[in-house]
Structures are given as structure tokens and as C-alpha cells.
């Protein structure tokens, strides 16, 4: 029996809308006109949307791994890799081919050095001096793929007999990542790299999603975790952590650049967990609003193509050939993303389903790994 988690596609929809509006410059314009309080921006910014994608990805994929292990007493690493490959690679490679062809036709659009990092799934490690914004958003795909090269194997080795060790390992990673981030900044590496995007730092958000799924899916912790997650206080705490920009007003660099994101990520994870156990709530039903749900369904394509059509900001120079103006770029995005999903991505998704866990297994997830 398979069923979806109500509201999760809606959260994807909100996340990718935040990314698009950020790159269109909508929030920047509202700030300039003083129509958007600065304290609200971190809660609706595209960067927060990426955090939501990370947490969703960790939560859903770990839920699928738990269900597969409970049903078969093992994990097929081969099938896991095939599912991820068929979900992510086709559109990703198509995007890079299009950008490469554009780069040949339009000088200085990007660089071959920059494209090389994207092709090898390492754009999160690119030096800032060869970074180009047109493919800048591929950094998040690199973080996810690096995480999932490691996570299924670690899960398989520890989940069966050493579950507390697995929880401890995740907790250690989650807590140490922000501290390592601070160390790398103080060491001066942030001057030449986007250190906050390095996989062993940015991956903490995926790990928080994994930890949430483990706590509610492991027999020894499930009863307590589920009781706490179902309570309205869980959603209230999620809101408190998520909206920390409203009350964290100090001058600490660490607090605003690392700690605030960390708390917001925990808030997202708590909200997802609460939603998972409150499928009949008004929040779940609201997130199932059909247009929003559909945007979430095609969110991977929207995320990839928005980089191609919108870049990562609204600024354009006279005579610029590509990307087009933000208005034309948005129109192209609205046209191309649905067409891509239905006529290019879906055939690969159907093929991907051949490598899904046993049909007799109960999977409390969408079965779609988010981008």
C-alpha cells in the first residue's frame, strides 16, 4: 500500500516559489520600498526554501530506507543509486548541455572552468573567482548527491543492530557542522570559497531531516518521539524556531549567519514531523491547494530552469543577450517547467519506479526524492 504525505508537495511549492521570487528581485524591491520588514525576509528568502528542500529530502529518503529495511531486512544500495540517478541526472545533464551550447553561442555567459565543476557535481566547492550565477544554483544538487553517496551505506551498516550509534553519528555531524563552518570562516577560507555550501557543512540540514525520520521510525524511540511530534506544542516550537529573526536582534556574526539558519532548519524539521502525524489538520489541507501542490510536484524542474531563465538576480546590462529580461524569463519558466515534467521527466520517473522497494511495503512518503 502506498500513500502520500499530505502537505509535503505544498511545502515544496512554497520553497521553490521563495527561490523564484528571490531571483526575480521581488523581495529586494519590497525592502527598498520599505514594504517588507527586514526581520521577515529570512523566513521567505530563497535560501530558506533550499533548507526546506534539504530537510524534506532527508526525511523522505530516510523514511523510505526504514520501510525497505523493515520489510526486507536490508537495503539495496544499487536500487537506491538507480532511483536517485533516474530522478536527478536526466534533467540536470539536459540543463548543463543547454548552458554549454548557450556558452558557445554567447561569449562570457559562463566559463568552461565553471561548467567543469557543475558537470562533476562539485559546484558547492567552486572558487568564488570562477563562479557564475547562471549555474550557481547547482550547488544544492551537489550537496544532496554527496550526502547520498554516503548515507545509505552508513544506514545499512548501523540501522539493524547499532541504531543508537547511528543516531549519535547524525547528532555529532549536525552539531559539529556549524562549528566547523565558523572555524573555516575564521581561517580565511570564506574569502575564496562559499564554505557554507561545502557538503560537510550544508549537509547538516539533510541530516536533520534524516534524524527526524529515524526518531519516529525506530522502535526504541518511536513511541516518545511520536507522542511529542503529534502534540500542538511541536508546531508552536517549530514556529518559534523558524521565526527567530523576529527576536534574535543581537550583533553576533555567528548568531545571524550560522545560528539563525540552524534554528530555522530545526523549525522546518519539527513542522514536517508534526504535519506527518496530523494529516487531517487544516494546515495539511491548506497545503494541498491544487495549484500549490502542482507547483511542488514540478518543483525540481522549476528550480533547475529558473537558473537558466532568471539567473540569480534581476539585474541586466544593455545589450545583454542571455538571460532575457526577468519578465520574459518568468514567462519561459512558466511554459517550459510543466512541459519538461510531463514530456521529459515523467518517462524517467516511470523507469525509476521499477527500482522502488517491494510493492507490498507500506511507504508513508511520496516516493519522489525532492530536488
Secondary structure, DSSP 8 states (H G I E B T S, - for coil): -EE--TTHHHHHHHHHHHHHHHHHTHHHHHHHTT-S-HHHHHHHSHHHHHHHHHHHHHHHHHHHHHHHHHHHSS--HHHHHHHHHHHHHHHHHHHHHHHHHHHHHSTTSS-HHHHHHHHTT-GGG-BGGG--GGGGGGHHHHHHHHHHHHHHHHHHHHTTT-HHHHHHHHHHHHHHHHHHHHHHHHTTGGGTB-GGGSHHHHTHHHHHHHHHHHHHHSHHHHHHHHHHHHSHHHHHHHHHHHTGGGT--S--HHIIIIIHHHHHHHHHHHHHHHHHH-TTSHHHHHHT-HHHHHHHHTHHHHHHHHHHHHTTSS---TT--SS--HHHHHHHHHHHHHHHIIIIIHHHHHHHGGGSS-TTS-EES-S----
